[in-house]
Amino acid sequence: MSIFLVDEYKEMEPYVPGEQPKDKLYIKLNANETSMPPSPKVFEALSKKEIWNMGFYADPHCRDFRRAIADVYGLTEDEVFVGNGADEVLSFILMSFFRRGMKIYFPDITYGFYRTYAKTYGLDMEEIPVREDLSVNIDDYMDLKGDIVMANPNNPTGLSVSVDDIERLVAKNPERMVIIDEAYVDYSGETCLPLVERYPNLVVVRTFSKSRNMAGMHVGFAVASKEIVADLNSIKFSFNPFNMNSLTMAAGIAAVKDTYYFDKCVKSTIENRENFKAELEKLGFEVIPSKANFVFCKSDAIDSKILCDKLKEEGILTRHFADERLKDHLRITIGTEYEMMVVLIAIKEILEEARENDKSGIKKVI
């Protein structure tokens, strides 16, 4: 730490993303990305013309991109804010509407960036305990005075709160901002977007990194009232007007417009998720019913950290969490049908090895 870092940031706890090893080729199922390519329309959009024009600044208002998103979701351009990933969008929201010391609530088991950002911006955060089954009880939030951020479906569990429950929360206190992070919502089939028209205190954040297969492009957007979006754009133009480059926006426009390919990819991921869940349960795993593009599972036959390490030895990356309530579980992103078949074969072999070691009197892998 240098002597120049301001005091406000000395207590930061940087977010730790899923590992990105480069020592060999892996089946990468640890960061909730997707193994499928983006829409074929994206390849067409990133044309020589777009590359040739890279000498010019992109539109800082991102009008064509915002309009494309608005058209697909039945919104107006003025209700859409776009950014360099959902994390940047969330950062702009906190920068615009929160001051140091303001209260913010979120579940104690959720996406780790909420905690990171709360500390970075000096917010008075309070983590609300999830239920014993790791689900969020919306009634725990109803009478809270501060603002709320919540991932729905949640990460790393994949559990979801109903839109009706979220509407109850938003309607209870119009002066309280509720931010719903819908990174995985396309795999659940239930979105809060229609509520934005009725509730000016609701902000819905989305990403192209999951269902649009564009994690490498890092594209995110928020949907909110025209007034909130106008405020966000004012802050953006005071901080980083050109936060979106021309190639990213061209790719984003092509991806969001290709609803046929989008629907096809989402359907495939859901089918793979449910099939993988069923096969894990046959092997004796307990699998939380996920509404995301991953499963959260555990087995009494093997320690989840050891299973994670052994899968890595087999060239398969998964995510283990050290939190006391999560350490028995393993999060596995849903890849292609072939990838999930390879994972199942590897898990079966690892479990069989554990059983054989036990029979032989070797210390059990538990």
C-alpha positions as CSV (number, residue, x, y, z in Angstrom):
1,M,0.0,0.0,0.0
2,S,1.5,3.3,-1.0
3,I,1.6,6.4,1.1
4,F,-0.6,8.2,-1.4
5,L,-3.7,6.0,-1.0
6,V,-6.5,8.1,0.6
7,D,-7.7,6.9,4.0
8,E,-11.2,6.2,2.8
9,Y,-9.9,3.3,0.6
10,K,-7.4,1.7,3.1
11,E,-10.1,-0.6,4.4
12,M,-11.2,-1.9,1.0
13,E,-11.6,-5.6,0.6
14,P,-11.1,-6.2,-3.2
15,Y,-13.5,-8.7,-4.8
16,V,-11.9,-12.1,-5.6
17,P,-13.3,-13.5,-8.9
18,G,-13.2,-17.1,-9.9
19,E,-9.7,-18.3,-10.7
20,Q,-8.5,-17.9,-14.3
21,P,-5.6,-20.4,-14.6
22,K,-3.7,-20.6,-17.9
23,D,-1.5,-23.6,-17.2
24,K,-3.7,-25.9,-19.4
25,L,-7.0,-26.2,-21.2
26,Y,-9.9,-26.4,-18.7
27,I,-13.6,-26.9,-18.9
28,K,-14.3,-23.6,-17.1
29,L,-17.4,-23.9,-14.9
30,N,-16.3,-21.7,-12.0
31,A,-17.4,-18.2,-12.9
32,N,-20.9,-18.5,-14.3
33,E,-19.8,-17.7,-17.8
34,T,-21.2,-19.6,-20.8
35,S,-19.4,-21.9,-23.2
36,M,-21.7,-21.0,-26.1
37,P,-20.6,-18.4,-28.6
38,P,-22.6,-15.1,-28.9
39,S,-25.2,-14.6,-31.6
40,P,-24.0,-15.1,-35.2
41,K,-25.3,-11.6,-35.7
42,V,-22.5,-10.4,-33.4
43,F,-19.9,-11.7,-35.9
44,E,-21.6,-9.8,-38.7
45,A,-21.8,-6.6,-36.6
46,L,-18.0,-6.5,-35.8
47,S,-17.3,-5.7,-39.4
48,K,-14.4,-4.0,-41.1
49,K,-16.4,-0.8,-41.2
50,E,-16.7,-0.8,-37.4
51,I,-13.0,-1.5,-37.0
52,W,-12.1,1.1,-39.6
53,N,-14.0,3.8,-37.7
54,M,-12.2,3.1,-34.4
55,G,-10.3,6.3,-34.9
56,F,-13.5,8.2,-33.9
57,Y,-15.1,8.3,-30.4
58,A,-18.2,6.3,-29.9
59,D,-21.5,8.0,-29.1
60,P,-21.3,8.9,-25.4
61,H,-25.1,8.9,-25.1
62,C,-25.1,5.3,-26.5
63,R,-28.4,6.1,-28.1
64,D,-28.6,3.3,-30.7
65,F,-27.7,0.7,-28.1
66,R,-30.1,2.0,-25.5
67,R,-32.8,2.1,-28.1
68,A,-32.2,-1.5,-29.2
69,I,-32.5,-2.7,-25.6
70,A,-35.7,-0.6,-25.1
71,D,-37.3,-2.0,-28.2
72,V,-36.7,-5.6,-27.2
73,Y,-38.0,-5.1,-23.6
74,G,-40.9,-2.8,-24.4
75,L,-39.3,0.3,-22.8
76,T,-38.3,3.8,-23.8
77,E,-34.7,4.8,-24.5
78,D,-34.9,7.2,-21.5
79,E,-35.5,4.3,-19.2
80,V,-32.2,2.5,-20.1
81,F,-28.7,3.2,-18.8
82,V,-25.8,1.1,-20.2
83,G,-22.4,0.5,-18.8
84,N,-19.2,-1.5,-19.0
85,G,-20.7,-4.5,-17.3
86,A,-23.3,-4.8,-14.6
87,D,-20.7,-4.1,-11.9
88,E,-20.0,-0.6,-13.4
89,V,-23.7,0.0,-13.7
90,L,-24.1,-0.8,-10.0
91,S,-21.1,1.4,-9.2
92,F,-22.7,4.4,-11.0
93,I,-25.9,3.7,-9.0
94,L,-24.1,3.9,-5.7
95,M,-22.0,6.9,-6.9
96,S,-25.2,8.7,-7.9
97,F,-27.6,8.0,-5.0
98,F,-25.6,7.0,-2.0
99,R,-23.4,9.1,0.2
100,R,-20.9,8.0,2.8
101,G,-22.6,6.6,5.9
102,M,-25.9,5.8,4.2
103,K,-27.6,2.6,5.1
104,I,-27.7,-0.3,2.6
105,Y,-29.0,-3.8,3.2
106,F,-28.4,-7.1,1.3
107,P,-28.5,-10.8,2.1
108,D,-25.5,-12.2,4.0
109,I,-25.1,-14.9,1.4
110,T,-25.1,-13.3,-2.0
111,Y,-22.8,-11.8,-4.7
112,G,-19.7,-10.6,-3.0
113,F,-19.3,-7.4,-5.0
114,Y,-22.1,-5.8,-2.9
115,R,-20.0,-6.0,0.2
116,T,-16.9,-4.8,-1.7
117,Y,-18.7,-1.8,-3.1
118,A,-20.4,-0.9,0.2
119,K,-17.0,-0.8,1.9
120,T,-15.4,1.1,-1.0
121,Y,-18.1,3.8,-0.9
122,G,-18.1,4.0,2.9
123,L,-21.7,2.8,3.3
124,D,-23.2,1.6,6.5
125,M,-24.0,-1.9,5.3
126,E,-26.0,-4.5,7.1
127,E,-26.2,-8.1,5.9
128,I,-29.6,-9.8,6.5
129,P,-29.2,-13.5,7.3
130,V,-30.8,-15.9,4.9
131,R,-33.0,-18.7,6.1
132,E,-31.5,-22.1,7.1
133,D,-32.2,-23.4,3.6
134,L,-30.3,-20.4,2.2
135,S,-33.4,-18.7,0.8
136,V,-34.1,-15.0,1.2
137,N,-37.1,-14.1,3.4
138,I,-38.5,-10.9,1.9
139,D,-40.4,-10.2,5.1
140,D,-37.1,-9.6,6.8
141,Y,-36.7,-6.5,4.6
142,M,-40.1,-5.0,4.7
143,D,-39.6,-2.5,7.6
144,L,-36.0,-1.7,7.0
145,K,-35.3,2.1,6.7
146,G,-32.3,2.0,4.3
147,D,-32.0,1.1,0.7
148,I,-31.7,-2.5,-0.5
149,V,-29.7,-4.4,-3.2
150,M,-30.7,-8.0,-3.9
151,A,-29.6,-10.5,-6.6
152,N,-32.6,-12.4,-7.9
153,P,-32.0,-15.3,-8.6
154,N,-29.4,-15.2,-5.9
155,N,-25.7,-16.2,-6.3
156,P,-24.3,-18.7,-5.3
157,T,-27.5,-20.5,-4.4
158,G,-29.6,-20.0,-7.5
159,L,-32.7,-19.5,-5.3
160,S,-35.3,-16.9,-6.4
161,V,-37.8,-14.6,-4.8
162,S,-41.1,-14.2,-6.5
163,V,-41.9,-11.0,-8.4
164,D,-45.0,-10.6,-6.2
165,D,-42.8,-10.6,-3.1
166,I,-40.5,-8.0,-4.6
167,E,-43.4,-5.9,-5.6
168,R,-44.6,-6.0,-1.9
169,L,-41.1,-4.8,-0.9
170,V,-40.9,-2.0,-3.4
171,A,-44.5,-0.8,-2.7
172,K,-44.0,-0.7,1.1
173,N,-41.8,2.4,1.1
174,P,-41.7,4.6,-2.0
175,E,-38.8,6.6,-0.5
176,R,-36.5,3.6,-0.3
177,M,-34.5,2.5,-3.4
178,V,-34.6,-1.2,-4.2
179,I,-32.0,-2.4,-6.6
180,I,-32.7,-5.9,-8.1
181,D,-29.7,-7.5,-9.8
182,E,-31.2,-9.8,-12.5
183,A,-28.0,-11.3,-13.8
184,Y,-29.5,-14.7,-14.0
185,V,-33.1,-13.9,-14.5
186,D,-33.4,-15.2,-18.0
187,Y,-33.0,-18.8,-16.6
188,S,-35.9,-18.3,-14.2
189,G,-38.6,-16.8,-16.5
190,E,-39.8,-14.2,-14.0
191,T,-38.5,-10.6,-14.2
192,C,-39.2,-7.4,-12.3
193,L,-38.9,-5.2,-15.4
194,P,-42.7,-4.6,-15.7
195,L,-42.7,-3.1,-12.2
196,V,-40.4,-0.3,-13.2
197,E,-43.2,1.5,-14.9
198,R,-45.2,1.6,-11.7
199,Y,-42.5,2.1,-9.1
200,P,-40.0,5.0,-9.5
201,N,-38.0,3.6,-6.5
202,L,-37.1,0.4,-8.3
203,V,-33.9,-0.1,-10.4
204,V,-33.3,-3.4,-12.3
205,V,-29.8,-4.3,-13.3
206,R,-29.0,-6.7,-16.1
207,T,-25.9,-8.2,-17.8
208,F,-25.0,-9.6,-21.2
209,S,-22.4,-11.9,-19.6
210,K,-24.7,-14.8,-19.0
211,S,-27.7,-15.5,-21.3
212,R,-26.2,-13.3,-24.1
213,N,-22.9,-15.3,-24.0
214,M,-20.8,-12.1,-23.9
215,A,-18.8,-12.1,-20.6
216,G,-15.7,-11.1,-22.5
217,M,-17.4,-8.0,-23.8
218,H,-18.5,-6.9,-20.4
219,V,-21.9,-5.3,-21.1
220,G,-24.5,-4.3,-18.5
221,F,-27.5,-2.1,-18.3
222,A,-30.1,-0.8,-15.8
223,V,-33.8,-0.1,-16.3
224,A,-35.3,2.6,-14.1
225,S,-37.5,5.7,-14.2
226,K,-36.5,8.4,-16.7
227,E,-35.5,10.6,-13.8
228,I,-33.1,8.0,-12.3
229,V,-31.6,7.3,-15.7
230,A,-31.1,11.0,-16.4
231,D,-29.3,11.3,-13.0
232,L,-27.1,8.3,-13.9
233,N,-26.1,9.9,-17.2
234,S,-25.3,13.2,-15.5
235,I,-22.9,11.4,-13.2
236,K,-21.5,9.4,-16.0
237,F,-20.7,12.5,-18.0
238,S,-19.0,14.0,-15.0
239,F,-16.9,10.9,-14.5
240,N,-16.4,8.8,-17.8
241,P,-18.5,10.0,-20.7
242,F,-17.1,7.4,-23.1
243,N,-17.6,4.3,-20.9
244,M,-18.8,2.2,-23.8
245,N,-16.7,1.6,-26.9
246,S,-18.1,1.4,-30.5
247,L,-17.3,-2.3,-31.0
248,T,-18.9,-3.3,-27.7
249,M,-22.1,-1.4,-28.5
250,A,-22.2,-2.8,-32.1
251,A,-22.0,-6.3,-30.7
252,G,-24.5,-5.5,-28.0
253,I,-27.1,-4.2,-30.5
254,A,-26.7,-7.3,-32.6
255,A,-27.0,-9.7,-29.6
256,V,-30.0,-8.1,-28.0
257,K,-31.9,-8.0,-31.3
258,D,-31.3,-11.7,-32.1
259,T,-34.1,-13.0,-29.8
260,Y,-34.3,-16.3,-31.7
261,Y,-30.7,-17.3,-30.8
262,F,-31.1,-15.9,-27.3
263,D,-34.2,-18.1,-26.7
264,K,-32.4,-21.1,-28.1
265,C,-29.4,-20.7,-25.8
266,V,-31.5,-20.1,-22.7
267,K,-33.6,-23.2,-23.4
268,S,-30.5,-25.3,-23.9
269,T,-28.9,-24.1,-20.7
270,I,-32.1,-24.8,-18.7
271,E,-32.4,-28.3,-20.1
272,N,-28.7,-29.0,-19.4
273,R,-29.2,-27.7,-15.8
274,E,-32.2,-29.9,-15.1
275,N,-30.6,-33.0,-16.6
276,F,-27.4,-32.4,-14.7
277,K,-29.3,-31.8,-11.4
278,A,-31.2,-35.1,-11.9
279,E,-27.9,-37.0,-12.6
280,L,-26.3,-35.5,-9.5
281,E,-29.2,-36.5,-7.4
282,K,-28.9,-40.1,-8.7
283,L,-25.3,-40.0,-7.3
284,G,-26.6,-39.0,-3.9
285,F,-26.0,-35.3,-4.1
286,E,-28.3,-32.7,-2.5
287,V,-28.9,-30.1,-5.2
288,I,-30.6,-26.7,-4.4
289,P,-33.3,-26.0,-7.0
290,S,-31.6,-23.4,-9.1
291,K,-33.1,-20.7,-11.3
292,A,-29.8,-19.7,-12.7
293,N,-27.1,-21.1,-15.0
294,F,-25.4,-23.0,-12.3
295,V,-26.2,-25.6,-9.6
296,F,-25.2,-25.5,-5.9
297,C,-24.8,-29.0,-4.5
298,K,-23.2,-31.1,-1.8
299,S,-22.6,-34.8,-1.1
300,D,-22.1,-36.7,2.1
301,A,-19.7,-39.0,0.3
302,I,-16.9,-36.4,-0.3
303,D,-15.8,-33.1,1.0
304,S,-16.7,-30.3,-1.5
305,K,-13.3,-28.7,-1.3
306,I,-11.6,-32.0,-2.1
307,L,-14.0,-32.6,-4.9
308,C,-13.3,-29.2,-6.3
309,D,-9.5,-29.9,-6.2
310,K,-9.9,-33.3,-7.8
311,L,-12.1,-31.9,-10.6
312,K,-9.4,-29.3,-11.2
313,E,-6.8,-32.1,-11.6
314,E,-9.1,-33.5,-14.2
315,G,-9.2,-30.2,-16.1
316,I,-12.6,-29.0,-14.7
317,L,-12.9,-25.8,-12.8
318,T,-15.7,-25.3,-10.2
319,R,-16.2,-22.9,-7.3
320,H,-15.9,-23.7,-3.7
321,F,-16.7,-21.1,-1.0
322,A,-14.9,-20.9,2.4
323,D,-17.9,-19.4,4.3
324,E,-18.9,-21.7,7.1
325,R,-22.5,-22.2,5.8
326,L,-21.4,-22.7,2.2
327,K,-18.2,-24.8,2.6
328,D,-20.1,-28.1,2.2
329,H,-21.4,-27.0,-1.2
330,L,-19.9,-26.7,-4.6
331,R,-21.1,-24.3,-7.3
332,I,-20.9,-25.7,-10.8
333,T,-21.8,-23.5,-13.8
334,I,-23.9,-25.2,-16.5
335,G,-21.9,-25.6,-19.8
336,T,-22.8,-27.5,-22.9
337,E,-24.4,-30.9,-22.9
338,Y,-21.0,-32.5,-23.7
339,E,-19.2,-30.6,-21.0
340,M,-21.7,-31.6,-18.4
341,M,-21.4,-35.3,-19.5
342,V,-17.6,-35.0,-19.0
343,V,-18.2,-33.5,-15.5
344,L,-20.5,-36.3,-14.5
345,I,-18.0,-39.0,-15.7
346,A,-15.3,-37.3,-13.6
347,I,-17.5,-37.0,-10.5
348,K,-18.5,-40.7,-10.8
349,E,-14.8,-41.7,-11.0
350,I,-13.8,-39.5,-8.0
351,L,-16.7,-41.0,-5.9
352,E,-15.7,-44.5,-6.9
353,E,-12.1,-43.8,-5.9
354,A,-13.3,-42.5,-2.6
355,R,-15.3,-45.6,-2.0
356,E,-12.4,-47.9,-2.9
357,N,-10.1,-46.1,-0.6
358,D,-12.6,-46.5,2.2
359,K,-12.9,-50.3,1.6
360,S,-9.1,-50.6,1.5
361,G,-8.8,-48.9,4.9
362,I,-7.2,-45.9,3.4
363,K,-8.3,-42.6,5.0
364,K,-11.6,-41.6,3.5
365,V,-11.9,-38.6,1.3
366,I,-14.4,-36.8,3.5
